[in-house]
Amino acid sequence: MRPVVSPNPGGRLRSTVAPAVVEDGTAIAYTAPALEKGLDILELLAGAGEGLSQTAIAQCLERSATELFRMLAVLERRGYVARQGDGGYRLTLRLFELAHQHPPLKRLLNVALPAMQELAATTRQSNHLVIHFARRILVVAQVDSPEPMGFAVRLGAHFPFRPDRASSRVLSAFQPEPMQRELVAELLANGSRARSAARVHAELAGIARQGFYMAPSDTAKGVTDLCAPVFDHSEGAVAALTVPYLRQRDIAVSVAAARQSLLATVRRISAGLGAPPARG
Protein backbone atom coordinates (compact mmCIF):
# COMPACT_ATOMS: atom_id res chain seq x y z
CA MET A 1 0.00 0.00 0.00
CA ARG A 2 1.43 3.38 -1.04
CA PRO A 3 0.97 6.37 1.27
CA VAL A 4 -0.16 9.36 -0.75
CA VAL A 5 -0.22 12.90 0.58
CA SER A 6 -3.05 14.93 -0.94
CA PRO A 7 -2.30 18.43 -2.27
CA ASN A 8 -1.92 20.28 1.01
CA PRO A 9 1.20 22.39 1.29
CA GLY A 10 2.43 23.15 4.76
CA GLY A 11 1.43 19.95 6.50
CA ARG A 12 -2.35 20.39 6.25
CA LEU A 13 -4.44 17.82 8.08
CA ARG A 14 -5.48 15.81 5.05
CA SER A 15 -3.97 12.55 3.85
CA THR A 16 -5.10 9.38 2.14
CA VAL A 17 -3.80 5.88 1.55
CA ALA A 18 -3.89 4.58 -2.00
CA PRO A 19 -4.48 0.84 -2.54
CA ALA A 20 -2.28 -1.12 -4.89
CA VAL A 21 -3.49 -1.27 -8.50
CA VAL A 22 -3.17 -4.35 -10.71
CA GLU A 23 -2.41 -4.20 -14.45
CA ASP A 24 -6.04 -3.80 -15.57
CA GLY A 25 -6.42 -0.76 -13.33
CA THR A 26 -8.53 -2.49 -10.65
CA ALA A 27 -7.82 -1.32 -7.11
CA ILE A 28 -7.18 -4.02 -4.52
CA ALA A 29 -9.03 -3.42 -1.23
CA TYR A 30 -6.64 -4.68 1.43
CA THR A 31 -8.02 -5.88 4.74
CA ALA A 32 -6.45 -6.36 8.18
CA PRO A 33 -9.10 -8.11 10.32
CA ALA A 34 -7.27 -7.76 13.65
CA LEU A 35 -6.64 -4.06 13.09
CA GLU A 36 -10.24 -3.51 12.03
CA LYS A 37 -11.49 -5.20 15.19
CA GLY A 38 -9.31 -2.94 17.32
CA LEU A 39 -10.51 0.16 15.51
CA ASP A 40 -14.14 -0.99 15.82
CA ILE A 41 -13.66 -1.24 19.60
CA LEU A 42 -12.09 2.22 19.86
CA GLU A 43 -14.80 3.82 17.74
CA LEU A 44 -17.54 2.11 19.74
CA LEU A 45 -16.13 3.21 23.09
CA ALA A 46 -15.59 6.75 21.79
CA GLY A 47 -19.32 7.06 21.20
CA ALA A 48 -20.41 5.34 24.42
CA GLY A 49 -21.57 7.51 27.30
CA GLU A 50 -20.27 5.04 29.87
CA GLY A 51 -18.02 1.99 30.12
CA LEU A 52 -19.06 -1.17 28.28
CA SER A 53 -18.49 -4.75 29.37
CA GLN A 54 -16.75 -7.25 27.10
CA THR A 55 -20.10 -8.90 26.46
CA ALA A 56 -21.77 -5.56 25.59
CA ILE A 57 -18.93 -4.68 23.20
CA ALA A 58 -19.26 -8.07 21.52
CA GLN A 59 -23.01 -7.63 21.12
CA CYS A 60 -22.68 -4.13 19.66
CA LEU A 61 -20.03 -5.27 17.19
CA GLU A 62 -21.84 -8.57 16.47
CA ARG A 63 -18.78 -10.60 17.41
CA SER A 64 -18.11 -13.22 20.06
CA ALA A 65 -16.69 -12.17 23.44
CA THR A 66 -13.81 -14.64 23.09
CA GLU A 67 -12.98 -13.13 19.69
CA LEU A 68 -12.45 -9.73 21.32
CA PHE A 69 -10.70 -10.89 24.50
CA ARG A 70 -7.13 -10.64 23.17
CA MET A 71 -7.83 -7.37 21.40
CA LEU A 72 -9.16 -5.76 24.58
CA ALA A 73 -6.19 -7.11 26.55
CA VAL A 74 -3.74 -5.53 24.10
CA LEU A 75 -5.59 -2.20 24.03
CA GLU A 76 -5.59 -2.18 27.83
CA ARG A 77 -1.89 -3.03 28.02
CA ARG A 78 -1.04 -0.25 25.53
CA GLY A 79 -3.07 2.27 27.53
CA TYR A 80 -5.86 2.95 25.05
CA VAL A 81 -8.63 1.48 27.21
CA ALA A 82 -9.00 0.93 30.95
CA ARG A 83 -11.31 -1.22 33.03
CA GLN A 84 -13.62 0.36 35.57
CA GLY A 85 -14.51 -1.06 38.94
CA ASP A 86 -17.55 -2.82 37.48
CA GLY A 87 -15.45 -4.47 34.77
CA GLY A 88 -16.60 -2.17 31.99
CA TYR A 89 -14.09 -0.81 29.47
CA ARG A 90 -13.72 2.89 28.69
CA LEU A 91 -11.33 4.95 26.59
CA THR A 92 -8.37 6.59 28.28
CA LEU A 93 -6.91 9.93 27.14
CA ARG A 94 -4.23 8.16 25.08
CA LEU A 95 -5.88 8.98 21.73
CA PHE A 96 -6.34 12.59 22.83
CA GLU A 97 -2.64 12.77 23.69
CA LEU A 98 -1.64 11.31 20.32
CA ALA A 99 -3.85 13.76 18.45
CA HIS A 100 -2.22 16.71 20.20
CA GLN A 101 1.26 15.43 19.37
CA HIS A 102 0.47 15.75 15.64
CA PRO A 103 2.70 18.68 14.61
CA PRO A 104 0.29 20.73 12.42
CA LEU A 105 -2.52 20.42 14.96
CA LYS A 106 -0.22 21.12 17.90
CA ARG A 107 1.08 24.28 16.23
CA LEU A 108 -2.47 25.42 15.38
CA LEU A 109 -3.63 24.98 18.98
CA ASN A 110 -0.55 26.64 20.47
CA VAL A 111 -1.20 29.75 18.39
CA ALA A 112 -5.01 29.76 18.54
CA LEU A 113 -5.87 29.06 22.17
CA PRO A 114 -4.48 32.26 23.76
CA ALA A 115 -6.25 34.35 21.11
CA MET A 116 -9.48 32.38 21.60
CA GLN A 117 -9.38 32.99 25.35
CA GLU A 118 -9.04 36.74 24.77
CA LEU A 119 -11.89 36.60 22.26
CA ALA A 120 -14.19 34.97 24.82
CA ALA A 121 -13.27 37.61 27.42
CA THR A 122 -13.92 40.44 24.95
CA THR A 123 -17.18 39.18 23.43
CA ARG A 124 -18.56 37.45 26.55
CA GLN A 125 -19.38 34.55 24.20
CA SER A 126 -17.94 31.08 23.75
CA ASN A 127 -15.97 30.22 20.63
CA HIS A 128 -14.69 27.05 19.00
CA LEU A 129 -12.17 26.09 16.33
CA VAL A 130 -12.86 23.35 13.79
CA ILE A 131 -10.99 21.57 11.03
CA HIS A 132 -12.16 19.40 8.15
CA PHE A 133 -11.18 15.81 8.85
CA ALA A 134 -12.41 12.48 7.45
CA ARG A 135 -15.43 14.04 5.68
CA ARG A 136 -16.56 15.72 8.92
CA ILE A 137 -15.95 18.91 10.87
CA LEU A 138 -14.07 18.30 14.11
CA VAL A 139 -13.95 20.67 17.09
CA VAL A 140 -10.26 20.80 18.08
CA ALA A 141 -10.40 23.73 20.53
CA GLN A 142 -13.17 25.37 22.55
CA VAL A 143 -13.34 28.24 25.06
CA ASP A 144 -16.39 28.87 27.25
CA SER A 145 -18.07 32.21 27.78
CA PRO A 146 -17.06 33.86 31.07
CA GLU A 147 -20.75 34.57 31.71
CA PRO A 148 -22.84 32.34 34.04
CA MET A 149 -24.85 31.26 30.99
CA GLY A 150 -23.77 30.60 27.45
CA PHE A 151 -24.02 28.42 24.36
CA ALA A 152 -21.04 26.18 23.66
CA VAL A 153 -19.99 23.23 21.52
CA ARG A 154 -18.18 20.34 23.18
CA LEU A 155 -14.45 19.89 22.55
CA GLY A 156 -13.92 16.82 20.36
CA ALA A 157 -17.45 16.93 18.95
CA HIS A 158 -17.74 16.15 15.26
CA PHE A 159 -20.52 16.87 12.80
CA PRO A 160 -21.33 15.90 9.21
CA PHE A 161 -19.69 18.12 6.63
CA ARG A 162 -22.93 19.60 5.31
CA PRO A 163 -23.96 22.83 3.57
CA ASP A 164 -26.14 23.88 6.52
CA ARG A 165 -23.15 24.16 8.88
CA ALA A 166 -21.46 27.54 9.22
CA SER A 167 -18.02 25.99 9.61
CA SER A 168 -18.51 23.75 6.56
CA ARG A 169 -19.40 26.76 4.45
CA VAL A 170 -16.43 28.80 5.61
CA LEU A 171 -13.92 25.96 5.26
CA SER A 172 -15.16 25.40 1.69
CA ALA A 173 -15.42 29.06 0.68
CA PHE A 174 -11.78 29.91 1.31
CA GLN A 175 -10.08 27.22 -0.78
CA PRO A 176 -8.36 27.16 -4.16
CA GLU A 177 -10.67 26.02 -6.95
CA PRO A 178 -9.66 22.32 -7.18
CA MET A 179 -10.02 21.81 -3.43
CA GLN A 180 -13.30 23.73 -3.35
CA ARG A 181 -14.78 21.47 -6.05
CA GLU A 182 -13.84 18.45 -3.95
CA LEU A 183 -15.38 19.93 -0.81
CA VAL A 184 -18.57 20.98 -2.60
CA ALA A 185 -18.99 17.40 -3.76
CA GLU A 186 -18.75 16.32 -0.10
CA LEU A 187 -21.25 18.97 0.97
CA LEU A 188 -23.75 17.81 -1.62
CA ALA A 189 -23.21 14.14 -0.78
CA ASN A 190 -23.81 14.79 2.93
CA GLY A 191 -26.56 17.39 2.66
CA SER A 192 -29.82 18.12 0.94
CA ARG A 193 -30.12 17.03 -2.68
CA ALA A 194 -32.26 20.14 -3.25
CA ARG A 195 -29.08 22.21 -3.49
CA SER A 196 -27.27 22.21 -6.81
CA ALA A 197 -23.50 22.50 -7.18
CA ALA A 198 -23.99 25.87 -8.91
CA ARG A 199 -26.06 27.17 -6.00
CA VAL A 200 -23.51 26.03 -3.42
CA HIS A 201 -20.62 27.58 -5.38
CA ALA A 202 -22.55 30.85 -5.59
CA GLU A 203 -23.17 30.83 -1.82
CA LEU A 204 -19.50 30.14 -1.14
CA ALA A 205 -18.43 32.93 -3.50
CA GLY A 206 -20.57 35.35 -1.51
CA ILE A 207 -18.96 34.25 1.76
CA ALA A 208 -15.48 34.60 0.25
CA ARG A 209 -16.23 38.15 -0.97
CA GLN A 210 -17.52 39.13 2.46
CA GLY A 211 -14.60 37.52 4.28
CA PHE A 212 -16.77 35.87 6.94
CA TYR A 213 -20.13 34.17 7.49
CA MET A 214 -22.92 35.54 9.68
CA ALA A 215 -26.46 34.18 9.90
CA PRO A 216 -29.01 32.84 12.37
CA SER A 217 -27.94 29.38 13.48
CA ASP A 218 -29.48 26.43 11.65
CA THR A 219 -29.11 24.42 14.84
CA ALA A 220 -30.20 26.58 17.79
CA LYS A 221 -32.84 29.32 17.93
CA GLY A 222 -31.68 32.62 19.37
CA VAL A 223 -28.07 32.02 18.29
CA THR A 224 -26.28 33.89 15.51
CA ASP A 225 -23.36 32.06 13.95
CA LEU A 226 -20.30 34.24 13.34
CA CYS A 227 -17.60 32.29 11.53
CA ALA A 228 -14.32 33.25 9.86
CA PRO A 229 -11.40 31.38 8.26
CA VAL A 230 -7.95 30.77 9.70
CA PHE A 231 -5.01 30.58 7.27
CA ASP A 232 -1.40 29.52 7.35
CA HIS A 233 1.22 29.92 4.61
CA SER A 234 -0.62 27.53 2.25
CA GLU A 235 -3.40 28.54 -0.14
CA GLY A 236 -6.64 27.58 1.60
CA ALA A 237 -8.18 27.93 5.04
CA VAL A 238 -6.80 25.42 7.54
CA ALA A 239 -9.53 25.95 10.14
CA ALA A 240 -12.64 27.96 10.93
CA LEU A 241 -13.29 29.90 14.13
CA THR A 242 -16.92 30.28 15.20
CA VAL A 243 -18.60 32.46 17.79
CA PRO A 244 -22.14 31.18 18.43
CA TYR A 245 -23.53 34.51 19.61
CA LEU A 246 -26.27 34.07 22.20
CA ARG A 247 -28.32 37.19 22.91
CA GLN A 248 -28.59 37.84 26.64
CA ARG A 249 -30.04 40.80 28.54
CA ASP A 250 -26.89 41.50 30.55
CA ILE A 251 -24.35 41.27 27.70
CA ALA A 252 -23.63 44.70 26.25
CA VAL A 253 -21.36 43.48 23.43
CA SER A 254 -23.32 43.70 20.17
CA VAL A 255 -23.28 41.16 17.33
CA ALA A 256 -21.41 43.69 15.18
CA ALA A 257 -18.76 44.23 17.86
CA ALA A 258 -18.39 40.48 18.37
CA ARG A 259 -17.92 40.04 14.63
CA GLN A 260 -15.15 42.64 14.54
CA SER A 261 -13.43 40.93 17.47
CA LEU A 262 -13.71 37.59 15.67
CA LEU A 263 -12.13 39.00 12.51
CA ALA A 264 -9.29 40.56 14.52
CA THR A 265 -8.73 37.21 16.24
CA VAL A 266 -8.52 35.16 13.04
CA ARG A 267 -6.09 37.71 11.60
CA ARG A 268 -3.95 37.33 14.71
CA ILE A 269 -4.04 33.53 14.59
CA SER A 270 -3.34 33.46 10.84
CA ALA A 271 -0.36 35.77 11.27
CA GLY A 272 0.97 33.50 14.00
CA LEU A 273 0.70 30.55 11.59
CA GLY A 274 2.70 32.35 8.91
CA ALA A 275 -0.09 33.55 6.63
CA PRO A 276 0.82 36.39 4.26
CA PRO A 277 -0.43 39.82 5.44
CA ALA A 278 -3.13 39.89 2.75
CA ARG A 279 -4.67 36.71 4.21
CA GLY A 280 -3.80 37.16 7.88
LUMMI-843999 format. One record per residue (C-alpha): residue in one letter; x, y, z; residue number from 1. Coordinates in steps of 0.25 Angstrom, whole numbers, plus 5000, padded with zeros to 4 digits. Example, Ala and Ser with C-alpha at 12.3 -4.5 7.8 and 13.67 -1.06 7.14 Angstrom:
<r A&px 5049&py 4982&pz 5031&k 1>
<r S&px 5055&py 4996&pz 5029&k 2>
END
This chain:
<r M&px 5000&py 5000&pz 5000&k 1>
<r R&px 5006&py 5014&pz 4996&k 2>
<r P&px 5004&py 5025&pz 5005&k 3>
<r V&px 4999&py 5037&pz 4997&k 4>
<r V&px 4999&py 5052&pz 5002&k 5>
<r S&px 4988&py 5060&pz 4996&k 6>
<r P&px 4991&py 5074&pz 4991&k 7>
<r N&px 4992&py 5081&pz 5004&k 8>
<r P&px 5005&py 5090&pz 5005&k 9>
<r G&px 5010&py 5093&pz 5019&k 10>
<r G&px 5006&py 5080&pz 5026&k 11>
<r R&px 4991&py 5082&pz 5025&k 12>
<r L&px 4982&py 5071&pz 5032&k 13>
<r R&px 4978&py 5063&pz 5020&k 14>
<r S&px 4984&py 5050&pz 5015&k 15>
<r T&px 4980&py 5038&pz 5009&k 16>
<r V&px 4985&py 5024&pz 5006&k 17>
<r A&px 4984&py 5018&pz 4992&k 18>
<r P&px 4982&py 5003&pz 4990&k 19>
<r A&px 4991&py 4996&pz 4980&k 20>
<r V&px 4986&py 4995&pz 4966&k 21>
<r V&px 4987&py 4983&pz 4957&k 22>
<r E&px 4990&py 4983&pz 4942&k 23>
<r D&px 4976&py 4985&pz 4938&k 24>
<r G&px 4974&py 4997&pz 4947&k 25>
<r T&px 4966&py 4990&pz 4957&k 26>
<r A&px 4969&py 4995&pz 4972&k 27>
<r I&px 4971&py 4984&pz 4982&k 28>
<r A&px 4964&py 4986&pz 4995&k 29>
<r Y&px 4973&py 4981&pz 5006&k 30>
<r T&px 4968&py 4976&pz 5019&k 31>
<r A&px 4974&py 4975&pz 5033&k 32>
<r P&px 4964&py 4968&pz 5041&k 33>
<r A&px 4971&py 4969&pz 5055&k 34>
<r L&px 4973&py 4984&pz 5052&k 35>
<r E&px 4959&py 4986&pz 5048&k 36>
<r K&px 4954&py 4979&pz 5061&k 37>
<r G&px 4963&py 4988&pz 5069&k 38>
<r L&px 4958&py 5001&pz 5062&k 39>
<r D&px 4943&py 4996&pz 5063&k 40>
<r I&px 4945&py 4995&pz 5078&k 41>
<r L&px 4952&py 5009&pz 5079&k 42>
<r E&px 4941&py 5015&pz 5071&k 43>
<r L&px 4930&py 5008&pz 5079&k 44>
<r L&px 4935&py 5013&pz 5092&k 45>
<r A&px 4938&py 5027&pz 5087&k 46>
<r G&px 4923&py 5028&pz 5085&k 47>
<r A&px 4918&py 5021&pz 5098&k 48>
<r G&px 4914&py 5030&pz 5109&k 49>
<r E&px 4919&py 5020&pz 5119&k 50>
<r G&px 4928&py 5008&pz 5120&k 51>
<r L&px 4924&py 4995&pz 5113&k 52>
<r S&px 4926&py 4981&pz 5117&k 53>
<r Q&px 4933&py 4971&pz 5108&k 54>
<r T&px 4920&py 4964&pz 5106&k 55>
<r A&px 4913&py 4978&pz 5102&k 56>
<r I&px 4924&py 4981&pz 5093&k 57>
<r A&px 4923&py 4968&pz 5086&k 58>
<r Q&px 4908&py 4969&pz 5084&k 59>
<r C&px 4909&py 4983&pz 5079&k 60>
<r L&px 4920&py 4979&pz 5069&k 61>
<r E&px 4913&py 4966&pz 5066&k 62>
<r R&px 4925&py 4958&pz 5070&k 63>
<r S&px 4928&py 4947&pz 5080&k 64>
<r A&px 4933&py 4951&pz 5094&k 65>
<r T&px 4945&py 4941&pz 5092&k 66>
<r E&px 4948&py 4947&pz 5079&k 67>
<r L&px 4950&py 4961&pz 5085&k 68>
<r F&px 4957&py 4956&pz 5098&k 69>
<r R&px 4971&py 4957&pz 5093&k 70>
<r M&px 4969&py 4971&pz 5086&k 71>
<r L&px 4963&py 4977&pz 5098&k 72>
<r A&px 4975&py 4972&pz 5106&k 73>
<r V&px 4985&py 4978&pz 5096&k 74>
<r L&px 4978&py 4991&pz 5096&k 75>
<r E&px 4978&py 4991&pz 5111&k 76>
<r R&px 4992&py 4988&pz 5112&k 77>
<r R&px 4996&py 4999&pz 5102&k 78>
<r G&px 4988&py 5009&pz 5110&k 79>
<r Y&px 4977&py 5012&pz 5100&k 80>
<r V&px 4965&py 5006&pz 5109&k 81>
<r A&px 4964&py 5004&pz 5124&k 82>
<r R&px 4955&py 4995&pz 5132&k 83>
<r Q&px 4946&py 5001&pz 5142&k 84>
<r G&px 4942&py 4996&pz 5156&k 85>
<r D&px 4930&py 4989&pz 5150&k 86>
<r G&px 4938&py 4982&pz 5139&k 87>
<r G&px 4934&py 4991&pz 5128&k 88>
<r Y&px 4944&py 4997&pz 5118&k 89>
<r R&px 4945&py 5012&pz 5115&k 90>
<r L&px 4955&py 5020&pz 5106&k 91>
<r T&px 4967&py 5026&pz 5113&k 92>
<r L&px 4972&py 5040&pz 5109&k 93>
<r R&px 4983&py 5033&pz 5100&k 94>
<r L&px 4976&py 5036&pz 5087&k 95>
<r F&px 4975&py 5050&pz 5091&k 96>
<r E&px 4989&py 5051&pz 5095&k 97>
<r L&px 4993&py 5045&pz 5081&k 98>
<r A&px 4985&py 5055&pz 5074&k 99>
<r H&px 4991&py 5067&pz 5081&k 100>
<r Q&px 5005&py 5062&pz 5077&k 101>
<r H&px 5002&py 5063&pz 5063&k 102>
<r P&px 5011&py 5075&pz 5058&k 103>
<r P&px 5001&py 5083&pz 5050&k 104>
<r L&px 4990&py 5082&pz 5060&k 105>
<r K&px 4999&py 5084&pz 5072&k 106>
<r R&px 5004&py 5097&pz 5065&k 107>
<r L&px 4990&py 5102&pz 5062&k 108>
<r L&px 4985&py 5100&pz 5076&k 109>
<r N&px 4998&py 5107&pz 5082&k 110>
<r V&px 4995&py 5119&pz 5074&k 111>
<r A&px 4980&py 5119&pz 5074&k 112>
<r L&px 4977&py 5116&pz 5089&k 113>
<r P&px 4982&py 5129&pz 5095&k 114>
<r A&px 4975&py 5137&pz 5084&k 115>
<r M&px 4962&py 5130&pz 5086&k 116>
<r Q&px 4962&py 5132&pz 5101&k 117>
<r E&px 4964&py 5147&pz 5099&k 118>
<r L&px 4952&py 5146&pz 5089&k 119>
<r A&px 4943&py 5140&pz 5099&k 120>
<r A&px 4947&py 5150&pz 5110&k 121>
<r T&px 4944&py 5162&pz 5100&k 122>
<r T&px 4931&py 5157&pz 5094&k 123>
<r R&px 4926&py 5150&pz 5106&k 124>
<r Q&px 4922&py 5138&pz 5097&k 125>
<r S&px 4928&py 5124&pz 5095&k 126>
<r N&px 4936&py 5121&pz 5083&k 127>
<r H&px 4941&py 5108&pz 5076&k 128>
<r L&px 4951&py 5104&pz 5065&k 129>
<r V&px 4949&py 5093&pz 5055&k 130>
<r I&px 4956&py 5086&pz 5044&k 131>
<r H&px 4951&py 5078&pz 5033&k 132>
<r F&px 4955&py 5063&pz 5035&k 133>
<r A&px 4950&py 5050&pz 5030&k 134>
<r R&px 4938&py 5056&pz 5023&k 135>
<r R&px 4934&py 5063&pz 5036&k 136>
<r I&px 4936&py 5076&pz 5043&k 137>
<r L&px 4944&py 5073&pz 5056&k 138>
<r V&px 4944&py 5083&pz 5068&k 139>
<r V&px 4959&py 5083&pz 5072&k 140>
<r A&px 4958&py 5095&pz 5082&k 141>
<r Q&px 4947&py 5101&pz 5090&k 142>
<r V&px 4947&py 5113&pz 5100&k 143>
<r D&px 4934&py 5115&pz 5109&k 144>
<r S&px 4928&py 5129&pz 5111&k 145>
<r P&px 4932&py 5135&pz 5124&k 146>
<r E&px 4917&py 5138&pz 5127&k 147>
<r P&px 4909&py 5129&pz 5136&k 148>
<r M&px 4901&py 5125&pz 5124&k 149>
<r G&px 4905&py 5122&pz 5110&k 150>
<r F&px 4904&py 5114&pz 5097&k 151>
<r A&px 4916&py 5105&pz 5095&k 152>
<r V&px 4920&py 5093&pz 5086&k 153>
<r R&px 4927&py 5081&pz 5093&k 154>
<r L&px 4942&py 5080&pz 5090&k 155>
<r G&px 4944&py 5067&pz 5081&k 156>
<r A&px 4930&py 5068&pz 5076&k 157>
<r H&px 4929&py 5065&pz 5061&k 158>
<r F&px 4918&py 5067&pz 5051&k 159>
<r P&px 4915&py 5064&pz 5037&k 160>
<r F&px 4921&py 5072&pz 5027&k 161>
<r R&px 4908&py 5078&pz 5021&k 162>
<r P&px 4904&py 5091&pz 5014&k 163>
<r D&px 4895&py 5096&pz 5026&k 164>
<r R&px 4907&py 5097&pz 5036&k 165>
<r A&px 4914&py 5110&pz 5037&k 166>
<r S&px 4928&py 5104&pz 5038&k 167>
<r S&px 4926&py 5095&pz 5026&k 168>
<r R&px 4922&py 5107&pz 5018&k 169>
<r V&px 4934&py 5115&pz 5022&k 170>
<r L&px 4944&py 5104&pz 5021&k 171>
<r S&px 4939&py 5102&pz 5007&k 172>
<r A&px 4938&py 5116&pz 5003&k 173>
<r F&px 4953&py 5120&pz 5005&k 174>
<r Q&px 4960&py 5109&pz 4997&k 175>
<r P&px 4967&py 5109&pz 4983&k 176>
<r E&px 4957&py 5104&pz 4972&k 177>
<r P&px 4961&py 5089&pz 4971&k 178>
<r M&px 4960&py 5087&pz 4986&k 179>
<r Q&px 4947&py 5095&pz 4987&k 180>
<r R&px 4941&py 5086&pz 4976&k 181>
<r E&px 4945&py 5074&pz 4984&k 182>
<r L&px 4938&py 5080&pz 4997&k 183>
<r V&px 4926&py 5084&pz 4990&k 184>
<r A&px 4924&py 5070&pz 4985&k 185>
<r E&px 4925&py 5065&pz 5000&k 186>
<r L&px 4915&py 5076&pz 5004&k 187>
<r L&px 4905&py 5071&pz 4994&k 188>
<r A&px 4907&py 5057&pz 4997&k 189>
<r N&px 4905&py 5059&pz 5012&k 190>
<r G&px 4894&py 5070&pz 5011&k 191>
<r S&px 4881&py 5072&pz 5004&k 192>
<r R&px 4880&py 5068&pz 4989&k 193>
<r A&px 4871&py 5081&pz 4987&k 194>
<r R&px 4884&py 5089&pz 4986&k 195>
<r S&px 4891&py 5089&pz 4973&k 196>
<r A&px 4906&py 5090&pz 4971&k 197>
<r A&px 4904&py 5103&pz 4964&k 198>
<r R&px 4896&py 5109&pz 4976&k 199>
<r V&px 4906&py 5104&pz 4986&k 200>
<r H&px 4918&py 5110&pz 4978&k 201>
<r A&px 4910&py 5123&pz 4978&k 202>
<r E&px 4907&py 5123&pz 4993&k 203>
<r L&px 4922&py 5121&pz 4995&k 204>
<r A&px 4926&py 5132&pz 4986&k 205>
<r G&px 4918&py 5141&pz 4994&k 206>
<r I&px 4924&py 5137&pz 5007&k 207>
<r A&px 4938&py 5138&pz 5001&k 208>
<r R&px 4935&py 5153&pz 4996&k 209>
<r Q&px 4930&py 5157&pz 5010&k 210>
<r G&px 4942&py 5150&pz 5017&k 211>
<r F&px 4933&py 5143&pz 5028&k 212>
<r Y&px 4919&py 5137&pz 5030&k 213>
<r M&px 4908&py 5142&pz 5039&k 214>
<r A&px 4894&py 5137&pz 5040&k 215>
<r P&px 4884&py 5131&pz 5049&k 216>
<r S&px 4888&py 5118&pz 5054&k 217>
<r D&px 4882&py 5106&pz 5047&k 218>
<r T&px 4884&py 5098&pz 5059&k 219>
<r A&px 4879&py 5106&pz 5071&k 220>
<r K&px 4869&py 5117&pz 5072&k 221>
<r G&px 4873&py 5130&pz 5077&k 222>
<r V&px 4888&py 5128&pz 5073&k 223>
<r T&px 4895&py 5136&pz 5062&k 224>
<r D&px 4907&py 5128&pz 5056&k 225>
<r L&px 4919&py 5137&pz 5053&k 226>
<r C&px 4930&py 5129&pz 5046&k 227>
<r A&px 4943&py 5133&pz 5039&k 228>
<r P&px 4954&py 5126&pz 5033&k 229>
<r V&px 4968&py 5123&pz 5039&k 230>
<r F&px 4980&py 5122&pz 5029&k 231>
<r D&px 4994&py 5118&pz 5029&k 232>
<r H&px 5005&py 5120&pz 5018&k 233>
<r S&px 4998&py 5110&pz 5009&k 234>
<r E&px 4986&py 5114&pz 4999&k 235>
<r G&px 4973&py 5110&pz 5006&k 236>
<r A&px 4967&py 5112&pz 5020&k 237>
<r V&px 4973&py 5102&pz 5030&k 238>
<r A&px 4962&py 5104&pz 5041&k 239>
<r A&px 4949&py 5112&pz 5044&k 240>
<r L&px 4947&py 5120&pz 5057&k 241>
<r T&px 4932&py 5121&pz 5061&k 242>
<r V&px 4926&py 5130&pz 5071&k 243>
<r P&px 4911&py 5125&pz 5074&k 244>
<r Y&px 4906&py 5138&pz 5078&k 245>
<r L&px 4895&py 5136&pz 5089&k 246>
<r R&px 4887&py 5149&pz 5092&k 247>
<r Q&px 4886&py 5151&pz 5107&k 248>
<r R&px 4880&py 5163&pz 5114&k 249>
<r D&px 4892&py 5166&pz 5122&k 250>
<r I&px 4903&py 5165&pz 5111&k 251>
<r A&px 4905&py 5179&pz 5105&k 252>
<r V&px 4915&py 5174&pz 5094&k 253>
<r S&px 4907&py 5175&pz 5081&k 254>
<r V&px 4907&py 5165&pz 5069&k 255>
<r A&px 4914&py 5175&pz 5061&k 256>
<r A&px 4925&py 5177&pz 5071&k 257>
<r A&px 4926&py 5162&pz 5073&k 258>
<r R&px 4928&py 5160&pz 5059&k 259>
<r Q&px 4939&py 5171&pz 5058&k 260>
<r S&px 4946&py 5164&pz 5070&k 261>
<r L&px 4945&py 5150&pz 5063&k 262>
<r L&px 4951&py 5156&pz 5050&k 263>
<r A&px 4963&py 5162&pz 5058&k 264>
<r T&px 4965&py 5149&pz 5065&k 265>
<r V&px 4966&py 5141&pz 5052&k 266>
<r R&px 4976&py 5151&pz 5046&k 267>
<r R&px 4984&py 5149&pz 5059&k 268>
<r I&px 4984&py 5134&pz 5058&k 269>
<r S&px 4987&py 5134&pz 5043&k 270>
<r A&px 4999&py 5143&pz 5045&k 271>
<r G&px 5004&py 5134&pz 5056&k 272>
<r L&px 5003&py 5122&pz 5046&k 273>
<r G&px 5011&py 5129&pz 5036&k 274>
<r A&px 5000&py 5134&pz 5027&k 275>
<r P&px 5003&py 5146&pz 5017&k 276>
<r P&px 4998&py 5159&pz 5022&k 277>
<r A&px 4987&py 5160&pz 5011&k 278>
<r R&px 4981&py 5147&pz 5017&k 279>
<r G&px 4985&py 5149&pz 5032&k 280>
END
